[in-house]
Amino acid sequence: MRSQAPPVTVGRIEGEDIAVKGAVSVEVENGRSTTVLASGSEVTVRSGQARLVLVDGGEIGVCAPAHFSLLKSGGAITLALEYGRVHPRLERGVSLTIYTPLIVATPISIADGPRDATLGLEATGAMCVLAASGAVRVEQQLTGQSLLLPQSGEVAFAGGQLESLRGAAGSCHCDVLVAKAAPPPPPRPPELSVPVSPGLARPIKPPVMPDKTPVPESREEPNPPKIEEPIYKVIMPPLSFDATAPAPPPDPGPDTILLVREVRVRPAEVFHGRVEGAPAPPASPAKVRAAVPENAPKKTVGAFANLRRFFRRIFSREPCAGEGCRGQAK
């Protein structure tokens, strides 16, 4: 008896109101249940939204009401959509083809970039296609007629007939359900404080209470000095993009890139003040003539005064009188 091969896992789906046929298992992670889908599983989204995370990378959002089946063979995934809206967001290397009863849609990457598209099929047969990132190839299965919807293009048609193609801006959307089972973000690393240099630290005197009891000293570190980081500016040729080119343009060479460091010139030092002359010498004290009291002894008469009195005595006819004439004969 041959052993049965294990089922090929396509991804994990979670949603508010979904029903899965052919599931591999149901896992509980962070208090929320997710269903593991295998190749051949059928999914019905009755209300709300659902989010399918592919094991090969990327995800597919589903908006209710929707019903689809999944097949995986050789790394290629096929989504058979019966009705509803699907919003695939695919990473590089993931192959996905969406089949409807009449239309085949294939998201195409541009320059190996990500693919973001939306396809909706109503019960009446009306369809809409949106190429948010990358292009989408739409092909009619019966006639083989096809068209390439460019990036940012949005169209709508009825009955699977591409002849009825018309623009439908803003009408083909399906927001992907935000994963509630995502792990919480890692805690922020602790920030290390900058030690204060000894020159910036100032001793704080403890205040004294009315009862002369000093309050315990509290040390407060001042703010660390601001360190000016250098500012760099990169000058390089502008980047270009051509959606029609088969390969992306080459990156600019290092010889065409210039790295400039901005420098702030500080002004020269300017001293403000005034120049004063030498101080004036102190004024000499005024000479004060002391008054001579009346009872002070008189000074002795000098030789000049005696000579003057001698000539006056000879040429004057008046008799000699005064202190100089004492002891002279009259």
C-alpha positions as CSV (number, residue, x, y, z in Angstrom):
1,M,0.0,0.0,0.0
2,R,1.5,3.3,-1.1
3,S,1.7,6.1,1.5
4,Q,-0.3,9.2,0.7
5,A,1.8,12.3,-0.1
6,P,1.3,15.2,2.4
7,P,-0.9,18.1,1.1
8,V,0.8,21.1,-0.5
9,T,0.3,24.1,1.8
10,V,-0.8,27.3,0.1
11,G,-1.1,29.7,3.0
12,R,-3.1,30.7,6.1
13,I,-6.4,32.5,6.1
14,E,-8.2,34.4,8.8
15,G,-11.4,36.4,8.7
16,E,-14.5,37.4,10.5
17,D,-17.0,35.0,8.9
18,I,-15.5,32.4,6.6
19,A,-16.1,28.7,5.7
20,V,-13.2,26.5,4.5
21,K,-13.5,23.1,2.8
22,G,-10.4,21.0,2.5
23,A,-8.4,22.8,5.2
24,V,-5.2,21.2,6.5
25,S,-5.5,22.3,10.1
26,V,-6.6,25.2,12.4
27,E,-3.9,27.0,14.4
28,V,-4.3,29.4,17.3
29,E,-1.7,32.1,17.6
30,N,-1.9,35.1,19.9
31,G,-5.5,34.3,20.8
32,R,-6.7,34.3,17.2
33,S,-7.4,31.2,15.1
34,T,-6.0,30.8,11.5
35,T,-6.9,28.1,9.0
36,V,-4.1,26.5,7.0
37,L,-5.1,26.0,3.4
38,A,-3.9,23.3,1.0
39,S,-4.0,22.9,-2.7
40,G,-7.6,22.3,-3.6
41,S,-9.2,24.1,-0.7
42,E,-12.5,26.0,-1.2
43,V,-13.1,29.2,0.7
44,T,-16.4,31.1,1.2
45,V,-16.3,34.6,2.8
46,R,-19.9,35.2,3.9
47,S,-19.4,38.7,5.4
48,G,-16.7,41.2,6.3
49,Q,-13.2,40.6,5.0
50,A,-10.6,37.9,5.0
51,R,-6.8,37.8,4.6
52,L,-4.8,35.0,3.0
53,V,-1.1,35.0,3.7
54,L,0.8,32.9,1.1
55,V,3.7,30.7,2.2
56,D,5.8,31.8,-0.8
57,G,5.4,35.5,0.0
58,G,2.7,38.1,-0.3
59,E,-1.0,38.1,0.6
60,I,-4.5,38.2,-0.9
61,G,-7.3,40.2,0.6
62,V,-10.9,39.1,0.1
63,C,-14.0,41.2,0.3
64,A,-17.4,39.5,1.0
65,P,-19.4,38.0,-0.4
66,A,-16.8,35.8,-2.2
67,H,-16.2,32.2,-3.1
68,F,-13.0,30.8,-4.7
69,S,-10.7,27.8,-4.9
70,L,-7.0,27.5,-4.6
71,L,-4.6,25.2,-6.6
72,K,-0.8,25.0,-6.4
73,S,1.4,23.1,-8.8
74,G,5.2,23.6,-9.2
75,G,5.2,26.9,-7.3
76,A,2.5,28.4,-9.4
77,I,-0.8,29.4,-7.7
78,T,-4.1,29.4,-9.4
79,L,-7.1,31.2,-7.9
80,A,-10.5,30.2,-9.4
81,L,-12.9,33.0,-8.5
82,E,-16.6,32.3,-8.8
83,Y,-17.7,35.6,-7.4
84,G,-16.4,38.4,-5.1
85,R,-13.4,40.7,-5.0
86,V,-9.8,39.7,-4.4
87,H,-6.9,42.0,-3.8
88,P,-3.5,40.2,-4.3
89,R,-0.3,41.9,-3.2
90,L,2.6,39.7,-4.4
91,E,6.3,39.7,-3.7
92,R,9.0,39.0,-6.3
93,G,9.1,35.4,-7.5
94,V,5.4,34.5,-6.7
95,S,3.4,33.3,-9.7
96,L,-0.4,33.9,-9.4
97,T,-3.1,33.6,-12.1
98,I,-6.8,34.4,-11.4
99,Y,-9.4,32.5,-13.4
100,T,-13.1,33.4,-13.8
101,P,-15.6,31.6,-16.0
102,L,-14.7,33.8,-19.0
103,I,-11.6,35.9,-18.1
104,V,-8.0,35.1,-17.1
105,A,-6.1,37.9,-15.3
106,T,-2.4,37.7,-14.6
107,P,-0.5,40.4,-12.5
108,I,2.8,41.3,-14.2
109,S,5.7,42.9,-12.4
110,I,7.5,45.9,-13.8
111,A,11.3,45.9,-13.3
112,D,11.0,43.2,-10.7
113,G,8.9,45.5,-8.5
114,P,5.9,44.5,-6.3
115,R,2.5,43.7,-7.8
116,D,-0.7,45.1,-6.4
117,A,-4.0,44.5,-8.3
118,T,-7.7,44.1,-7.6
119,L,-10.2,42.0,-9.5
120,G,-13.9,41.9,-8.9
121,L,-16.7,39.7,-10.3
122,E,-20.3,40.3,-9.6
123,A,-23.1,37.7,-9.8
124,T,-24.5,39.5,-12.8
125,G,-21.2,39.0,-14.7
126,A,-19.9,42.5,-14.4
127,M,-16.1,42.7,-13.8
128,C,-13.6,45.3,-12.8
129,V,-9.8,45.3,-12.8
130,L,-7.4,47.7,-11.1
131,A,-3.6,47.7,-11.5
132,A,-2.3,49.8,-8.6
133,S,1.3,48.6,-8.9
134,G,2.6,46.8,-11.9
135,A,0.4,45.8,-14.9
136,V,-2.4,43.2,-15.4
137,R,-2.8,41.1,-18.5
138,V,-6.6,40.3,-19.2
139,E,-7.4,37.6,-21.7
140,Q,-10.8,36.2,-22.9
141,Q,-10.8,32.4,-22.7
142,L,-13.1,31.8,-25.6
143,T,-11.9,34.2,-28.2
144,G,-8.3,34.6,-27.1
145,Q,-8.6,38.4,-27.2
146,S,-6.3,40.1,-24.6
147,L,-5.3,43.5,-23.4
148,L,-2.6,44.8,-21.1
149,L,-3.8,47.1,-18.4
150,P,-1.0,49.5,-17.5
151,Q,0.0,50.6,-14.0
152,S,-2.5,52.8,-12.3
153,G,-5.2,51.8,-14.8
154,E,-8.7,50.8,-13.9
155,V,-11.4,49.3,-16.3
156,A,-14.8,47.6,-16.1
157,F,-16.7,45.4,-18.6
158,A,-19.8,43.2,-18.6
159,G,-20.4,39.6,-19.6
160,G,-16.7,38.9,-20.0
161,Q,-16.7,40.8,-23.3
162,L,-13.7,43.1,-23.7
163,E,-15.5,45.0,-26.4
164,S,-17.6,46.6,-23.6
165,L,-14.5,48.0,-21.9
166,R,-15.0,51.3,-20.2
167,G,-13.2,53.4,-17.6
168,A,-14.2,53.0,-14.0
169,A,-12.0,55.2,-11.8
170,G,-12.4,54.6,-8.1
171,S,-15.0,51.8,-8.3
172,C,-12.8,48.7,-8.0
173,H,-11.3,48.6,-4.5
174,C,-11.0,46.0,-1.7
175,D,-9.0,46.9,1.4
176,V,-6.9,44.2,2.8
177,L,-7.7,43.1,6.4
178,V,-5.1,44.3,8.9
179,A,-3.6,41.3,10.7
180,K,-4.7,41.3,14.3
181,A,-2.4,38.3,15.1
182,A,0.8,40.3,14.4
183,P,3.2,40.2,17.3
184,P,3.6,43.4,19.3
185,P,6.5,45.7,18.3
186,P,9.7,45.1,20.2
187,P,10.4,47.3,23.1
188,R,12.5,50.3,22.6
189,P,16.1,49.9,23.8
190,P,17.1,51.9,26.9
191,E,18.6,55.3,26.3
192,L,21.9,55.9,27.9
193,S,22.4,59.3,29.5
194,V,25.5,61.4,28.9
195,P,27.8,61.8,31.9
196,V,28.3,65.3,33.2
197,S,31.8,66.6,33.0
198,P,33.4,67.7,36.3
199,G,33.6,71.3,35.1
200,L,29.8,71.5,34.6
201,A,28.8,70.1,37.9
202,R,28.0,72.7,40.6
203,P,27.6,71.9,44.2
204,I,24.1,72.7,45.6
205,K,23.9,74.0,49.1
206,P,21.2,72.5,51.2
207,P,18.6,74.9,52.4
208,V,18.2,75.5,56.2
209,M,14.8,75.1,57.8
210,P,13.6,77.4,60.6
211,D,14.7,74.8,63.2
212,K,18.3,75.0,61.8
213,T,18.0,71.5,60.4
214,P,19.5,71.2,56.9
215,V,17.5,69.5,54.2
216,P,19.2,66.5,52.6
217,E,21.2,67.6,49.6
218,S,19.7,66.8,46.2
219,R,22.0,66.5,43.2
220,E,20.6,67.6,39.9
221,E,22.6,67.0,36.8
222,P,22.4,69.9,34.3
223,N,21.5,69.2,30.7
224,P,24.3,67.7,28.7
225,P,26.0,70.0,26.2
226,K,24.6,70.0,22.7
227,I,26.8,68.3,20.2
228,E,26.4,69.7,16.6
229,E,26.3,66.8,14.1
230,P,27.7,67.4,10.7
231,I,25.2,67.9,7.8
232,Y,25.9,66.1,4.6
233,K,24.3,66.7,1.2
234,V,24.4,64.2,-1.7
235,I,24.5,65.6,-5.2
236,M,23.9,63.0,-8.0
237,P,22.2,62.7,-11.3
238,P,18.3,62.4,-11.3
239,L,16.9,58.9,-11.2
240,S,14.8,57.8,-14.2
241,F,12.3,55.1,-14.8
242,D,10.8,53.8,-18.1
243,A,7.9,51.3,-17.8
244,T,8.5,50.1,-21.4
245,A,12.2,49.3,-20.9
246,P,12.9,45.5,-20.5
247,A,15.4,46.2,-17.7
248,P,15.8,49.0,-15.2
249,P,18.4,51.7,-16.0
250,P,21.9,51.2,-14.5
251,D,22.6,52.9,-11.2
252,P,24.7,56.1,-11.3
253,G,28.4,55.5,-11.0
254,P,30.3,56.6,-7.9
255,D,32.3,59.2,-10.0
256,T,29.0,61.0,-10.7
257,I,28.0,61.3,-7.0
258,L,29.3,64.2,-4.9
259,L,29.1,64.2,-1.1
260,V,29.2,67.7,0.3
261,R,29.5,68.5,4.0
262,E,27.9,71.7,5.1
263,V,30.1,74.0,7.3
264,R,28.9,76.9,9.3
265,V,31.5,79.7,9.4
266,R,31.6,81.2,12.9
267,P,32.0,85.0,13.1
268,A,35.3,86.4,14.3
269,E,35.6,87.3,17.9
270,V,34.6,90.9,18.7
271,F,35.4,92.6,21.9
272,H,33.2,95.4,23.2
273,G,34.5,98.1,25.5
274,R,36.2,101.5,25.7
275,V,39.7,102.9,26.1
276,E,40.3,105.3,28.9
277,G,43.3,107.6,29.3
278,A,45.8,107.6,32.2
279,P,44.3,108.9,35.5
280,A,45.1,112.5,36.3
281,P,47.5,113.2,39.2
282,P,45.9,114.2,42.4
283,A,45.6,117.9,43.0
284,S,48.2,119.4,45.4
285,P,46.7,120.8,48.6
286,A,46.2,124.6,48.6
287,K,48.8,126.5,50.4
288,V,47.2,128.1,53.5
289,R,48.8,131.2,55.0
290,A,48.5,130.9,58.7
291,A,47.6,134.1,60.4
292,V,50.2,135.5,62.7
293,P,48.9,136.2,66.1
294,E,49.5,139.6,67.6
295,N,51.6,138.4,70.5
296,A,54.0,136.4,68.3
297,P,57.6,137.7,68.4
298,K,58.5,140.0,65.6
299,K,61.1,139.0,63.1
300,T,64.6,140.5,63.1
301,V,65.0,143.3,60.6
302,G,67.2,142.3,57.7
303,A,70.3,144.1,56.2
304,F,68.3,145.4,53.3
305,A,65.8,147.1,55.6
306,N,68.7,148.7,57.5
307,L,70.3,150.0,54.3
308,R,67.0,151.5,53.2
309,R,66.6,153.2,56.5
310,F,70.1,154.5,56.3
311,F,69.5,156.3,53.0
312,R,66.2,157.6,54.2
313,R,67.8,159.1,57.2
314,I,70.4,160.9,55.1
315,F,68.1,162.3,52.4
316,S,65.0,162.8,54.6
317,R,64.6,166.1,56.4
318,E,62.2,164.6,58.9
319,P,63.6,163.6,62.2
320,C,64.2,159.8,62.7
321,A,61.4,158.0,64.4
322,G,60.8,154.4,64.9
323,E,62.4,151.3,66.2
324,G,65.5,151.7,63.9
325,C,66.3,155.1,65.4
326,R,66.8,153.8,68.9
327,G,70.1,154.6,70.4
328,Q,70.9,157.3,67.9
329,A,71.6,160.9,68.9
330,K,68.8,163.3,68.3
